């Protein structure tokens, strides 16, 4: 049985070292599937981030591999767009479905706390996000994970954007990081198509 390739899509001002990405990697490593994991350090420019992810997806698919996405926050926004474009399964963790509006508050100089990269977010980049908004996803491809205590965005926006999904977790309390994410690792990997019977 061929295992899928899992691409973890990190969020705004995050990196490949994000906590949830490392949890997914460690679980896959324990199952002997570490090579099936990728979490690229994405460019901060939305159009370049999408180009990077599209290139990876197309490379994996050209070699006959299935691809599944896990995206958190802005990564969830990107993952939804890519799920719609390529008909991929995607797990969206507290996704920033209103990213073009939310990131208006971050216009100007930014410093990525993971990489220390400095850059300037402009309205041009907001326009790049607008071009990716409201993708027409197949509901059976999506697993939506929300916590109502999210302090960064309104969880209800994701429920309105994706009223029908294959799997929905909407928990009270929690926060934007999705507290207790590790509780769902095995279910997530099963949804992605991994065999856990090792």
Secondary structure, 3 states (H helix, E strand, C coil): CCCCEEEEECCCCCCCCCHHHHHHHHHHHHCCCHHHEECCCCCCCHHHHHHHHHHHHHHHHHCCCCEEEEEECHHHHHHHHHHHHHCCEEEEECCCCCHHHHHHHHCEEEECCCCCCEEEECHHHHHHHHCCCCCCCCHHHEEEEEECCCCCCCHHHHHHHCCCCCEEEEECCCCCCCCCHHHHHHHHHHHHCCCCCC
